[in-house]
Amino acid sequence: MPLTDRTPLGRSLPDFPWDTIADVKERAARHPGGLIDLSVGTPVDAVDPAIQLALSENAAAPGYPQTAGTPELRGAIVEALDRRYNVVGLSPESVLPVVGTKEAIAWLPTTLGLRGARVVIPEVAYPTYEVGALIAGCEVVRSDEPVEGAALVYVNSPSNPTGRVRSVGEMRRWVEFARETGAIIASDECYMGLPWSADPVSLLDPRVSGGDNTNLLAIHSLSKTSNMASYRAGFIAGDEALVQELLLVRKHAGLIVPGPVQHAMVAALSQDTQEQLQRLTYANRRAVLLKALIDAGFAVDDSEAGLYLWARREEADARETLSWLADRGILAAPGDFYGPAGARHVRIALTATDAKIKEAADRLLGNGGGERLG
């Protein structure tokens, strides 16, 4: 194919969501008290010292790391899933570290060999599900119900952005769909460590899977409760045959978690206190922000778990709500980032310092000093 006939892949992808609110961010930044950015779920708290130490103690290793992960890491993943989420009976060969879960999700349809197939994503969904499917030339269908002909279905509980938690029965329905059709179910469980008013359940929990993980994959991240977003540390677990298939492709592609990061992952997975303390920090921030939003006239829907509050005002278009917040120096993410069904909501993150969260609450209530309301 002549180069002039090539269509750059980027042209087939949606606009990068945050590029579309650059003007709103600039407007919020003009607030006399400065910008409070609650649009992105990026951690602001320090990584636990034990995790930092594990990273630094292994920083001198010169050789290539193992794509499959060290035996210690795979063992730590298996034990943590059992201890934290009632995922029992996994073998070390049924887990695989990945270079952050966004990368794993973006390349999953490709690495599973599903080019051109039908991929189902939630009605309101993390944008990378759609992007990964488009990279693989797949057909994307938004639906919260089973879709005929689906080769891959993304399930996300707790949901990003809504914070909704699916019940055991709802999760089991997707397992039944996999059994009936042969579809692969990929459950994004990155927010399971942050339950508030409901208890999330893993796709791999025996209450859901019946102890048979065939065609089931769970995706987990250490970015949320261990603050390891900069480490790019996550993992996939589930159907051993699928995991081994992914491993082979990732070996060829050089998709390898750096060696020092693998050691840091072992430290994070092996002790739960740092996770519990971080959860408490977010719980306190959530309480402050939730009360302020309600007192300021917002409705907060779902938001049963995770790092976000899924909020709306009386406006029919959340972009108007976004402007209302920007006039108070607060930046949120508009719900239409996540699909047309989210167009009335904004996603407000808990990932700011205690002081910034308190300041945001004050501004929401008109107590922030110097807010520009015109």
Steps between C-alpha positions, in 0.01 A plus 500: 500500500646837403562723799260758358216243525560436869245623753677586826355296784458806716239640260271205572507559873284741700645831612711459814235595760704741710604696192133597458483682834822699470302825481303413815821414681645836401186673626518316835869585532415872489325472836671728755566204727641285219388178334373198693520216249254222582473378141755218506538212745873537544634437853645789698613311811847351539573135427548300820868500615521117490401504133751774424770300677425187299533704181828665597661183638457334161588799281850371419383181322633517141329205331171461318207427733257213451190580296306246705611664821732353761372198694484726806280750319265241358470342843429839658226568242334164565513546877374860490202412280409219740548711813343822378231394254413133564653390169609148589685222324698699244828353377811713444450439128158666508632846594708744297649840590438783252648843435206679656144392435428772244762343274360153561145611421604698191675199349274220628288453182820499295697263724200265518493483119151653475571736210171598335281326759210646697597656834237602753572783745273649768256778410707731720859383474867572554605636156789256450260208450378663180846619395653153539223347293544761226876443494422135423250595229214359705133589497409677825154461654396688815269289711447393859318191374629194312547561127481226240829431324721658763853363511615715792294673769638757743340509843603770747399470865551726686442717198716780376346759484171424681623305802218249453558154650348195332347226711605135506197419286583767241859380476388138476283587202814591304659169596192323366529701178862386466395139551221524244686687226875457552542876543792621710398713799761752614413643839674827583530482879744785557280667762409194707721617785286811557153387614271753667130408513514167314737204491647425156541140392760368256408318182735227629329466838360143520156647578512648150714259299398176669872425523542481120693793351471393136480812279514727804767766560528747788712815469652661810709809566731615778448865402191559711551382859882473489555831314724327245374672185851618415632143534262371227418185696200276447411141420255271322366181658257227404475237227846338497485420128416861412764637736763277344389612154540862607840419649627359171390807304638738762837317492522562128395864539733576791215606728693444823456653844843638605685284752517754783127566460430128531672502838300806603182319400591211731533745788166665420316169464651340809387749762152645528545777757611759245190419291270532799650835602463639150138384489437688825657814353268483201200429723563822692541703180187343356294594806606865477439529127175302497340720766612817324361387165162410649484826696584687178199346326661209318353151478757224539407173330650152547849580640490186715874438461808636330680832469220716361166664570254480209314828536248716316316829535180621335672564164413264217856524368787428739723737304297778666571342838865486402494876439324561833780311675770675296369837621589375847845385389404129503562271204297180464459250215181527294295182490489495120866393510361161593216471251179680400313355800726701731422837346322646805765405755846612600761274654667657801816332627609457861864523397608829649666582827290541814555875481391518134191289568401731786560803279286345225222441751522861615482627144199282422319665791609852407750523784814480290581868482551677170294257293415636159130436443455698180 
